[in-house]
Amino acid sequence: MASKSYKKPNPVVQSIKAYALDAMNWTYIALVSYKVIYEKIYLDVRYPEFSWSQPLYALYFGLVVAAILSFTKLSLGRGMFGVLKYDENESPAAQPFAYVGYLTILLTFIAGYYISQVSVYEFFSEAGLEGAKRIFKALFNPNWGSFEEGIFAAVETIYMAFIATAVAIPIAFVLAFFAARNLMNSNPLCFFIYNAIRAVLNISRSVEPIVWAIIFSVWVGIGPFSGMLALCLHSVASLTKQYSEQIEAIDDGPLEAITATGANPVQIVWYGVVPQIVLPYLSYTIYRWDINVRAATIIGLVGGGGIGNLLMQYQGQARWNEVGMLVIIIAVIVWIMDWASSKLREALK
């Protein structure tokens, strides 16, 4: 197999990328410094007012600062994209541009702390601890009278996850070949199909199953069918991504050998690609079913059926003893699924 030649990055393109990164970074620093450090910490405003002029001014600030620092050692973009030259014996982490990155990380932690409204006092307050004590006391004293109802709901959850995974497998299997860059770069049409499928899958995967469950519960009604559709859609997107990445990592040798025999594209894929991906596919699929069982519990909270639906009913009625029983059932199911899936994945290695 011919070795692939290394293409040196275009310095102009790298400089443009470096400036864009610097501009975005300093815009972020300016906005966080004003909204969090100044308004929330210095002025002690719990809910600062927002206007679109604030990020706009921050952007102006970022563009100007990035332009000033573009040719200095404080340019984070030039340091990260390799445009900035410095002694190779020196550690990049000790360079001036690295300290700009440390400042960004520090501001992010500070912003996260204050925006999340973390309060150690409220966590350890007497009223809060008393309420937590009552709930945990009920949770650790489960009502075994709801065991049968919980088991039937758990069985519904497991089968719902199984059907969602089973339906998603063939769809993801086919789409993965069209979402693999190494198989879809032969002509502009293939490359367009590749990007279109990738875009749709990224959008589908970015929406959580619980949101899809809400949509489908309105579409087909509340129940396990809406939950199954939500899990299936998300599974197709996730499995296609995992499958396609596995295809992109295959050895090109068998493909070139089969192509040299005059095989058509279907034969090339079937005999050159499929044998290399069968075992990883099985491992990904088993793991996806494990994930779906866990997710099925959550989407039941919004009408997706299964044990999550029952859990929502008990929680809404403050029947914490029954909730405790369901928590035990869920924990046992998750433990069994985790153990079984790990054993199956070991057997496939």
Secondary structure, 3 states (H helix, E strand, C coil): CCCCCCCCCCHHHHHHHHHHHHHHHHHHHHHHHHHHHHHHHHCCCCCCCCCCHHHHHHHHHHHHHHHHHCCCCCCHHHHHCCCCCCCCCCCHHHCHHHHHHHHHHHHHHHHHHHHCCCCHHHHCCHHHHHHHHHHHHHHCCCCHHHHHHHHHHHHHHHHHHHHHHHHHHHHHHHHHHHCCHHHCCCCHHHHHHHHHHHHHHHHHHHCCHHHHHHHHHHHCCCCHHHHHHHHHHHHHHHHHHHHHHHHHCCCHHHHHHHHHCCCCHHHHHHHHHHHHHHHHHHHHHHHHHHHHHHHHHHHHHHCCCCHHHHHHHHHHCCCHHHHHHHHHHHHHHHHHHHHHHHHHHHHHC
